[in-house]
Amino acid sequence: MISYDPFYKTLKSKNISTYKLINQYGISRSLLDRLRHNKPISTVTLDDLCSILKCTVQEVIVFIDEDR
């Protein structure tokens, strides 16, 4: 399962609010809802988030092996 928990930790460490993502960077509320509920996003969106946050993919997503 893909989890976006690192995304929220990265936001906090960079002092960026979801309000700022919406109003300054044009991120939609529906995308934030998808992230909050660990729903799929495109690699283009992932690239956009990494560009906005100036971070690596690992600072946005993590794979959790549910079979363990």
PDB file of N, CA, C and O in Angstrom:
ATOM      1  N   MET A   1       0.848  -1.176   0.000  1.00  0.00           N
ATOM      2  CA  MET A   1       0.000   0.000   0.000  1.00  0.00           C
ATOM      3  C   MET A   1       0.895   1.241   0.000  1.00  0.00           C
ATOM      4  O   MET A   1       1.915   1.286   0.688  1.00  0.00           O
ATOM      5  N   ILE A   2       0.507   2.215  -0.759  1.00  0.00           N
ATOM      6  CA  ILE A   2       1.197   3.507  -0.769  1.00  0.00           C
ATOM      7  C   ILE A   2       0.560   4.394   0.300  1.00  0.00           C
ATOM      8  O   ILE A   2      -0.663   4.503   0.393  1.00  0.00           O
ATOM      9  N   SER A   3       1.411   5.019   1.095  1.00  0.00           N
ATOM     10  CA  SER A   3       0.949   5.956   2.119  1.00  0.00           C
ATOM     11  C   SER A   3       1.585   7.319   1.846  1.00  0.00           C
ATOM     12  O   SER A   3       2.736   7.415   1.420  1.00  0.00           O
ATOM     13  N   TYR A   4       0.817   8.351   2.099  1.00  0.00           N
ATOM     14  CA  TYR A   4       1.306   9.721   1.910  1.00  0.00           C
ATOM     15  C   TYR A   4       1.643  10.395   3.232  1.00  0.00           C
ATOM     16  O   TYR A   4       1.710  11.622   3.297  1.00  0.00           O
ATOM     17  N   ASP A   5       1.856   9.614   4.283  1.00  0.00           N
ATOM     18  CA  ASP A   5       2.222  10.189   5.581  1.00  0.00           C
ATOM     19  C   ASP A   5       3.476  11.059   5.504  1.00  0.00           C
ATOM     20  O   ASP A   5       3.523  12.110   6.142  1.00  0.00           O
ATOM     21  N   PRO A   6       4.500  10.647   4.734  1.00  0.00           N
ATOM     22  CA  PRO A   6       5.677  11.514   4.636  1.00  0.00           C
ATOM     23  C   PRO A   6       5.363  12.903   4.062  1.00  0.00           C
ATOM     24  O   PRO A   6       6.037  13.879   4.393  1.00  0.00           O
ATOM     25  N   PHE A   7       4.352  12.988   3.214  1.00  0.00           N
ATOM     26  CA  PHE A   7       3.957  14.269   2.627  1.00  0.00           C
ATOM     27  C   PHE A   7       3.617  15.283   3.714  1.00  0.00           C
ATOM     28  O   PHE A   7       4.060  16.431   3.666  1.00  0.00           O
ATOM     29  N   TYR A   8       2.830  14.850   4.692  1.00  0.00           N
ATOM     30  CA  TYR A   8       2.413  15.759   5.752  1.00  0.00           C
ATOM     31  C   TYR A   8       3.578  16.119   6.678  1.00  0.00           C
ATOM     32  O   TYR A   8       3.638  17.234   7.195  1.00  0.00           O
ATOM     33  N   LYS A   9       4.492  15.187   6.885  1.00  0.00           N
ATOM     34  CA  LYS A   9       5.692  15.486   7.675  1.00  0.00           C
ATOM     35  C   LYS A   9       6.571  16.498   6.935  1.00  0.00           C
ATOM     36  O   LYS A   9       7.150  17.396   7.546  1.00  0.00           O
ATOM     37  N   THR A  10       6.662  16.342   5.625  1.00  0.00           N
ATOM     38  CA  THR A  10       7.453  17.269   4.815  1.00  0.00           C
ATOM     39  C   THR A  10       6.832  18.665   4.830  1.00  0.00           C
ATOM     40  O   THR A  10       7.541  19.663   4.958  1.00  0.00           O
ATOM     41  N   LEU A  11       5.507  18.731   4.699  1.00  0.00           N
ATOM     42  CA  LEU A  11       4.824  20.030   4.784  1.00  0.00           C
ATOM     43  C   LEU A  11       5.163  20.725   6.096  1.00  0.00           C
ATOM     44  O   LEU A  11       5.502  21.908   6.120  1.00  0.00           O
ATOM     45  N   LYS A  12       5.067  19.973   7.180  1.00  0.00           N
ATOM     46  CA  LYS A  12       5.328  20.547   8.499  1.00  0.00           C
ATOM     47  C   LYS A  12       6.777  21.016   8.624  1.00  0.00           C
ATOM     48  O   LYS A  12       7.037  22.106   9.132  1.00  0.00           O
ATOM     49  N   SER A  13       7.714  20.197   8.163  1.00  0.00           N
ATOM     50  CA  SER A  13       9.129  20.558   8.292  1.00  0.00           C
ATOM     51  C   SER A  13       9.491  21.781   7.439  1.00  0.00           C
ATOM     52  O   SER A  13      10.437  22.501   7.758  1.00  0.00           O
ATOM     53  N   LYS A  14       8.744  22.013   6.364  1.00  0.00           N
ATOM     54  CA  LYS A  14       9.011  23.152   5.486  1.00  0.00           C
ATOM     55  C   LYS A  14       8.087  24.335   5.781  1.00  0.00           C
ATOM     56  O   LYS A  14       8.107  25.340   5.071  1.00  0.00           O
ATOM     57  N   ASN A  15       7.279  24.205   6.832  1.00  0.00           N
ATOM     58  CA  ASN A  15       6.352  25.263   7.249  1.00  0.00           C
ATOM     59  C   ASN A  15       5.436  25.702   6.113  1.00  0.00           C
ATOM     60  O   ASN A  15       5.235  26.897   5.892  1.00  0.00           O
ATOM     61  N   ILE A  16       4.884  24.731   5.396  1.00  0.00           N
ATOM     62  CA  ILE A  16       3.938  25.013   4.316  1.00  0.00           C
ATOM     63  C   ILE A  16       2.592  24.441   4.720  1.00  0.00           C
ATOM     64  O   ILE A  16       2.492  23.264   5.064  1.00  0.00           O
ATOM     65  N   SER A  17       1.568  25.257   4.680  1.00  0.00           N
ATOM     66  CA  SER A  17       0.225  24.807   5.051  1.00  0.00           C
ATOM     67  C   SER A  17      -0.534  24.324   3.818  1.00  0.00           C
ATOM     68  O   SER A  17      -0.179  24.644   2.683  1.00  0.00           O
ATOM     69  N   THR A  18      -1.574  23.555   4.065  1.00  0.00           N
ATOM     70  CA  THR A  18      -2.427  23.134   2.950  1.00  0.00           C
ATOM     71  C   THR A  18      -3.117  24.357   2.342  1.00  0.00           C
ATOM     72  O   THR A  18      -3.392  24.383   1.143  1.00  0.00           O
ATOM     73  N   TYR A  19      -3.397  25.368   3.166  1.00  0.00           N
ATOM     74  CA  TYR A  19      -3.978  26.616   2.672  1.00  0.00           C
ATOM     75  C   TYR A  19      -3.053  27.245   1.625  1.00  0.00           C
ATOM     76  O   TYR A  19      -3.507  27.701   0.576  1.00  0.00           O
ATOM     77  N   LYS A  20      -1.757  27.262   1.925  1.00  0.00           N
ATOM     78  CA  LYS A  20      -0.787  27.833   0.987  1.00  0.00           C
ATOM     79  C   LYS A  20      -0.714  26.998  -0.291  1.00  0.00           C
ATOM     80  O   LYS A  20      -0.606  27.554  -1.384  1.00  0.00           O
ATOM     81  N   LEU A  21      -0.771  25.674  -0.167  1.00  0.00           N
ATOM     82  CA  LEU A  21      -0.753  24.811  -1.354  1.00  0.00           C
ATOM     83  C   LEU A  21      -1.936  25.126  -2.268  1.00  0.00           C
ATOM     84  O   LEU A  21      -1.795  25.176  -3.490  1.00  0.00           O
ATOM     85  N   ILE A  22      -3.084  25.334  -1.668  1.00  0.00           N
ATOM     86  CA  ILE A  22      -4.304  25.606  -2.432  1.00  0.00           C
ATOM     87  C   ILE A  22      -4.242  26.989  -3.079  1.00  0.00           C
ATOM     88  O   ILE A  22      -4.477  27.130  -4.279  1.00  0.00           O
ATOM     89  N   ASN A  23      -3.927  27.995  -2.286  1.00  0.00           N
ATOM     90  CA  ASN A  23      -4.022  29.376  -2.762  1.00  0.00           C
ATOM     91  C   ASN A  23      -2.806  29.887  -3.515  1.00  0.00           C
ATOM     92  O   ASN A  23      -2.946  30.697  -4.431  1.00  0.00           O
ATOM     93  N   GLN A  24      -1.626  29.434  -3.151  1.00  0.00           N
ATOM     94  CA  GLN A  24      -0.430  29.937  -3.821  1.00  0.00           C
ATOM     95  C   GLN A  24       0.024  29.036  -4.959  1.00  0.00           C
ATOM     96  O   GLN A  24       0.548  29.518  -5.963  1.00  0.00           O
ATOM     97  N   TYR A  25      -0.173  27.731  -4.809  1.00  0.00           N
ATOM     98  CA  TYR A  25       0.344  26.790  -5.804  1.00  0.00           C
ATOM     99  C   TYR A  25      -0.743  26.135  -6.654  1.00  0.00           C
ATOM    100  O   TYR A  25      -0.432  25.375  -7.572  1.00  0.00           O
ATOM    101  N   GLY A  26      -2.003  26.417  -6.362  1.00  0.00           N
ATOM    102  CA  GLY A  26      -3.090  25.900  -7.181  1.00  0.00           C
ATOM    103  C   GLY A  26      -3.387  24.419  -6.999  1.00  0.00           C
ATOM    104  O   GLY A  26      -3.976  23.794  -7.880  1.00  0.00           O
ATOM    105  N   ILE A  27      -2.988  23.857  -5.872  1.00  0.00           N
ATOM    106  CA  ILE A  27      -3.294  22.452  -5.584  1.00  0.00           C
ATOM    107  C   ILE A  27      -4.773  22.368  -5.205  1.00  0.00           C
ATOM    108  O   ILE A  27      -5.261  23.173  -4.411  1.00  0.00           O
ATOM    109  N   SER A  28      -5.473  21.407  -5.766  1.00  0.00           N
ATOM    110  CA  SER A  28      -6.914  21.311  -5.511  1.00  0.00           C
ATOM    111  C   SER A  28      -7.201  20.635  -4.167  1.00  0.00           C
ATOM    112  O   SER A  28      -6.418  19.828  -3.666  1.00  0.00           O
ATOM    113  N   ARG A  29      -8.334  20.994  -3.620  1.00  0.00           N
ATOM    114  CA  ARG A  29      -8.787  20.354  -2.378  1.00  0.00           C
ATOM    115  C   ARG A  29      -9.018  18.867  -2.594  1.00  0.00           C
ATOM    116  O   ARG A  29      -8.800  18.063  -1.688  1.00  0.00           O
ATOM    117  N   SER A  30      -9.457  18.500  -3.791  1.00  0.00           N
ATOM    118  CA  SER A  30      -9.710  17.083  -4.071  1.00  0.00           C
ATOM    119  C   SER A  30      -8.409  16.285  -4.072  1.00  0.00           C
ATOM    120  O   SER A  30      -8.394  15.129  -3.648  1.00  0.00           O
ATOM    121  N   LEU A  31      -7.318  16.890  -4.544  1.00  0.00           N
ATOM    122  CA  LEU A  31      -6.024  16.203  -4.484  1.00  0.00           C
ATOM    123  C   LEU A  31      -5.604  16.006  -3.036  1.00  0.00           C
ATOM    124  O   LEU A  31      -5.143  14.926  -2.666  1.00  0.00           O
ATOM    125  N   LEU A  32      -5.756  17.026  -2.221  1.00  0.00           N
ATOM    126  CA  LEU A  32      -5.402  16.895  -0.808  1.00  0.00           C
ATOM    127  C   LEU A  32      -6.251  15.829  -0.133  1.00  0.00           C
ATOM    128  O   LEU A  32      -5.771  15.114   0.746  1.00  0.00           O
ATOM    129  N   ASP A  33      -7.512  15.719  -0.542  1.00  0.00           N
ATOM    130  CA  ASP A  33      -8.380  14.674  -0.008  1.00  0.00           C
ATOM    131  C   ASP A  33      -7.882  13.290  -0.439  1.00  0.00           C
ATOM    132  O   ASP A  33      -7.900  12.347   0.351  1.00  0.00           O
ATOM    133  N   ARG A  34      -7.442  13.177  -1.680  1.00  0.00           N
ATOM    134  CA  ARG A  34      -6.895  11.900  -2.175  1.00  0.00           C
ATOM    135  C   ARG A  34      -5.655  11.506  -1.373  1.00  0.00           C
ATOM    136  O   ARG A  34      -5.486  10.342  -1.011  1.00  0.00           O
ATOM    137  N   LEU A  35      -4.797  12.479  -1.101  1.00  0.00           N
ATOM    138  CA  LEU A  35      -3.599  12.208  -0.312  1.00  0.00           C
ATOM    139  C   LEU A  35      -3.970  11.797   1.112  1.00  0.00           C
ATOM    140  O   LEU A  35      -3.391  10.864   1.669  1.00  0.00           O
ATOM    141  N   ARG A  36      -4.921  12.489   1.684  1.00  0.00           N
ATOM    142  CA  ARG A  36      -5.342  12.210   3.058  1.00  0.00           C
ATOM    143  C   ARG A  36      -5.880  10.790   3.202  1.00  0.00           C
ATOM    144  O   ARG A  36      -5.720  10.160   4.248  1.00  0.00           O
ATOM    145  N   HIS A  37      -6.517  10.294   2.147  1.00  0.00           N
ATOM    146  CA  HIS A  37      -7.114   8.956   2.196  1.00  0.00           C
ATOM    147  C   HIS A  37      -6.289   7.900   1.451  1.00  0.00           C
ATOM    148  O   HIS A  37      -6.788   6.818   1.142  1.00  0.00           O
ATOM    149  N   ASN A  38      -5.033   8.223   1.167  1.00  0.00           N
ATOM    150  CA  ASN A  38      -4.099   7.294   0.506  1.00  0.00           C
ATOM    151  C   ASN A  38      -4.657   6.708  -0.793  1.00  0.00           C
ATOM    152  O   ASN A  38      -4.499   5.519  -1.068  1.00  0.00           O
ATOM    153  N   LYS A  39      -5.298   7.543  -1.570  1.00  0.00           N
ATOM    154  CA  LYS A  39      -5.819   7.128  -2.872  1.00  0.00           C
ATOM    155  C   LYS A  39      -4.764   7.412  -3.941  1.00  0.00           C
ATOM    156  O   LYS A  39      -3.869   8.228  -3.726  1.00  0.00           O
ATOM    157  N   PRO A  40      -4.864   6.748  -5.082  1.00  0.00           N
ATOM    158  CA  PRO A  40      -3.841   6.917  -6.134  1.00  0.00           C
ATOM    159  C   PRO A  40      -3.776   8.342  -6.687  1.00  0.00           C
ATOM    160  O   PRO A  40      -4.786   9.036  -6.806  1.00  0.00           O
ATOM    161  N   ILE A  41      -2.551   8.749  -7.020  1.00  0.00           N
ATOM    162  CA  ILE A  41      -2.319   9.995  -7.744  1.00  0.00           C
ATOM    163  C   ILE A  41      -1.387   9.676  -8.904  1.00  0.00           C
ATOM    164  O   ILE A  41      -0.719   8.642  -8.895  1.00  0.00           O
ATOM    165  N   SER A  42      -1.335  10.542  -9.889  1.00  0.00           N
ATOM    166  CA  SER A  42      -0.484  10.297 -11.053  1.00  0.00           C
ATOM    167  C   SER A  42       0.973  10.657 -10.737  1.00  0.00           C
ATOM    168  O   SER A  42       1.260  11.387  -9.789  1.00  0.00           O
ATOM    169  N   THR A  43       1.864  10.133 -11.546  1.00  0.00           N
ATOM    170  CA  THR A  43       3.277  10.481 -11.390  1.00  0.00           C
ATOM    171  C   THR A  43       3.514  11.939 -11.750  1.00  0.00           C
ATOM    172  O   THR A  43       4.443  12.558 -11.232  1.00  0.00           O
ATOM    173  N   VAL A  44       2.700  12.489 -12.615  1.00  0.00           N
ATOM    174  CA  VAL A  44       2.799  13.915 -12.944  1.00  0.00           C
ATOM    175  C   VAL A  44       2.486  14.743 -11.697  1.00  0.00           C
ATOM    176  O   VAL A  44       3.183  15.715 -11.406  1.00  0.00           O
ATOM    177  N   THR A  45       1.450  14.364 -10.968  1.00  0.00           N
ATOM    178  CA  THR A  45       1.091  15.064  -9.740  1.00  0.00           C
ATOM    179  C   THR A  45       2.184  14.901  -8.703  1.00  0.00           C
ATOM    180  O   THR A  45       2.526  15.854  -8.003  1.00  0.00           O
ATOM    181  N   LEU A  46       2.731  13.709  -8.601  1.00  0.00           N
ATOM    182  CA  LEU A  46       3.830  13.459  -7.674  1.00  0.00           C
ATOM    183  C   LEU A  46       5.025  14.346  -8.014  1.00  0.00           C
ATOM    184  O   LEU A  46       5.659  14.914  -7.126  1.00  0.00           O
ATOM    185  N   ASP A  47       5.323  14.458  -9.298  1.00  0.00           N
ATOM    186  CA  ASP A  47       6.407  15.332  -9.751  1.00  0.00           C
ATOM    187  C   ASP A  47       6.121  16.790  -9.387  1.00  0.00           C
ATOM    188  O   ASP A  47       7.017  17.510  -8.947  1.00  0.00           O
ATOM    189  N   ASP A  48       4.877  17.219  -9.572  1.00  0.00           N
ATOM    190  CA  ASP A  48       4.488  18.594  -9.225  1.00  0.00           C
ATOM    191  C   ASP A  48       4.686  18.855  -7.734  1.00  0.00           C
ATOM    192  O   ASP A  48       5.214  19.898  -7.346  1.00  0.00           O
ATOM    193  N   LEU A  49       4.261  17.907  -6.904  1.00  0.00           N
ATOM    194  CA  LEU A  49       4.410  18.074  -5.458  1.00  0.00           C
ATOM    195  C   LEU A  49       5.887  18.157  -5.066  1.00  0.00           C
ATOM    196  O   LEU A  49       6.272  18.988  -4.244  1.00  0.00           O
ATOM    197  N   CYS A  50       6.699  17.301  -5.654  1.00  0.00           N
ATOM    198  CA  CYS A  50       8.140  17.326  -5.360  1.00  0.00           C
ATOM    199  C   CYS A  50       8.769  18.651  -5.798  1.00  0.00           C
ATOM    200  O   CYS A  50       9.649  19.177  -5.117  1.00  0.00           O
ATOM    201  N   SER A  51       8.321  19.184  -6.925  1.00  0.00           N
ATOM    202  CA  SER A  51       8.835  20.474  -7.399  1.00  0.00           C
ATOM    203  C   SER A  51       8.428  21.610  -6.468  1.00  0.00           C
ATOM    204  O   SER A  51       9.238  22.477  -6.143  1.00  0.00           O
ATOM    205  N   ILE A  52       7.176  21.597  -6.046  1.00  0.00           N
ATOM    206  CA  ILE A  52       6.681  22.640  -5.150  1.00  0.00           C
ATOM    207  C   ILE A  52       7.416  22.595  -3.815  1.00  0.00           C
ATOM    208  O   ILE A  52       7.829  23.625  -3.282  1.00  0.00           O
ATOM    209  N   LEU A  53       7.573  21.386  -3.287  1.00  0.00           N
ATOM    210  CA  LEU A  53       8.179  21.236  -1.956  1.00  0.00           C
ATOM    211  C   LEU A  53       9.700  21.154  -2.003  1.00  0.00           C
ATOM    212  O   LEU A  53      10.364  21.169  -0.967  1.00  0.00           O
ATOM    213  N   LYS A  54      10.248  21.066  -3.221  1.00  0.00           N
ATOM    214  CA  LYS A  54      11.698  20.905  -3.391  1.00  0.00           C
ATOM    215  C   LYS A  54      12.204  19.748  -2.536  1.00  0.00           C
ATOM    216  O   LYS A  54      13.066  19.898  -1.670  1.00  0.00           O
ATOM    217  N   CYS A  55      11.617  18.578  -2.829  1.00  0.00           N
ATOM    218  CA  CYS A  55      11.941  17.393  -2.047  1.00  0.00           C
ATOM    219  C   CYS A  55      12.020  16.172  -2.957  1.00  0.00           C
ATOM    220  O   CYS A  55      11.768  16.261  -4.159  1.00  0.00           O
ATOM    221  N   THR A  56      12.371  15.040  -2.374  1.00  0.00           N
ATOM    222  CA  THR A  56      12.429  13.788  -3.115  1.00  0.00           C
ATOM    223  C   THR A  56      11.085  13.065  -3.019  1.00  0.00           C
ATOM    224  O   THR A  56      10.228  13.415  -2.208  1.00  0.00           O
ATOM    225  N   VAL A  57      10.927  12.059  -3.857  1.00  0.00           N
ATOM    226  CA  VAL A  57       9.696  11.253  -3.847  1.00  0.00           C
ATOM    227  C   VAL A  57       9.500  10.605  -2.474  1.00  0.00           C
ATOM    228  O   VAL A  57       8.371  10.498  -1.996  1.00  0.00           O
ATOM    229  N   GLN A  58      10.590  10.176  -1.844  1.00  0.00           N
ATOM    230  CA  GLN A  58      10.509   9.520  -0.545  1.00  0.00           C
ATOM    231  C   GLN A  58      10.000  10.454   0.556  1.00  0.00           C
ATOM    232  O   GLN A  58       9.573   9.997   1.616  1.00  0.00           O
ATOM    233  N   GLU A  59      10.047  11.739   0.302  1.00  0.00           N
ATOM    234  CA  GLU A  59       9.517  12.698   1.266  1.00  0.00           C
ATOM    235  C   GLU A  59       8.030  12.967   1.043  1.00  0.00           C
ATOM    236  O   GLU A  59       7.425  13.776   1.745  1.00  0.00           O
ATOM    237  N   VAL A  60       7.449  12.280   0.059  1.00  0.00           N
ATOM    238  CA  VAL A  60       6.025  12.419  -0.233  1.00  0.00           C
ATOM    239  C   VAL A  60       5.287  11.094  -0.041  1.00  0.00           C
ATOM    240  O   VAL A  60       4.177  11.071   0.490  1.00  0.00           O
ATOM    241  N   ILE A  61       5.900   9.996  -0.470  1.00  0.00           N
ATOM    242  CA  ILE A  61       5.230   8.686  -0.396  1.00  0.00           C
ATOM    243  C   ILE A  61       6.126   7.648   0.263  1.00  0.00           C
ATOM    244  O   ILE A  61       7.347   7.791   0.327  1.00  0.00           O
ATOM    245  N   VAL A  62       5.476   6.608   0.746  1.00  0.00           N
ATOM    246  CA  VAL A  62       6.197   5.446   1.272  1.00  0.00           C
ATOM    247  C   VAL A  62       5.352   4.212   0.942  1.00  0.00           C
ATOM    248  O   VAL A  62       4.122   4.255   0.977  1.00  0.00           O
ATOM    249  N   PHE A  63       6.041   3.116   0.622  1.00  0.00           N
ATOM    250  CA  PHE A  63       5.342   1.860   0.379  1.00  0.00           C
ATOM    251  C   PHE A  63       5.336   1.055   1.667  1.00  0.00           C
ATOM    252  O   PHE A  63       6.373   0.860   2.301  1.00  0.00           O
ATOM    253  N   ILE A  64       4.150   0.592   2.042  1.00  0.00           N
ATOM    254  CA  ILE A  64       4.001  -0.243   3.237  1.00  0.00           C
ATOM    255  C   ILE A  64       3.561  -1.632   2.778  1.00  0.00           C
ATOM    256  O   ILE A  64       2.501  -1.792   2.173  1.00  0.00           O
ATOM    257  N   ASP A  65       4.377  -2.615   3.070  1.00  0.00           N
ATOM    258  CA  ASP A  65       4.075  -4.002   2.703  1.00  0.00           C
ATOM    259  C   ASP A  65       3.074  -4.552   3.710  1.00  0.00           C
ATOM    260  O   ASP A  65       3.421  -4.806   4.863  1.00  0.00           O
ATOM    261  N   GLU A  66       1.843  -4.733   3.275  1.00  0.00           N
ATOM    262  CA  GLU A  66       0.779  -5.188   4.175  1.00  0.00           C
ATOM    263  C   GLU A  66       0.859  -6.687   4.460  1.00  0.00           C
ATOM    264  O   GLU A  66       0.184  -7.180   5.364  1.00  0.00           O
ATOM    265  N   ASP A  67       1.676  -7.413   3.701  1.00  0.00           N
ATOM    266  CA  ASP A  67       1.790  -8.850   3.907  1.00  0.00           C
ATOM    267  C   ASP A  67       2.712  -9.207   5.074  1.00  0.00           C
ATOM    268  O   ASP A  67       2.757 -10.364   5.490  1.00  0.00           O
ATOM    269  N   ARG A  68       3.419  -8.264   5.583  1.00  0.00           N
ATOM    270  CA  ARG A  68       4.347  -8.528   6.698  1.00  0.00           C
ATOM    271  C   ARG A  68       3.651  -8.574   8.005  1.00  0.00           C
ATOM    272  O   ARG A  68       4.288  -8.785   9.037  1.00  0.00           O
TER     273      ARG A  68
END
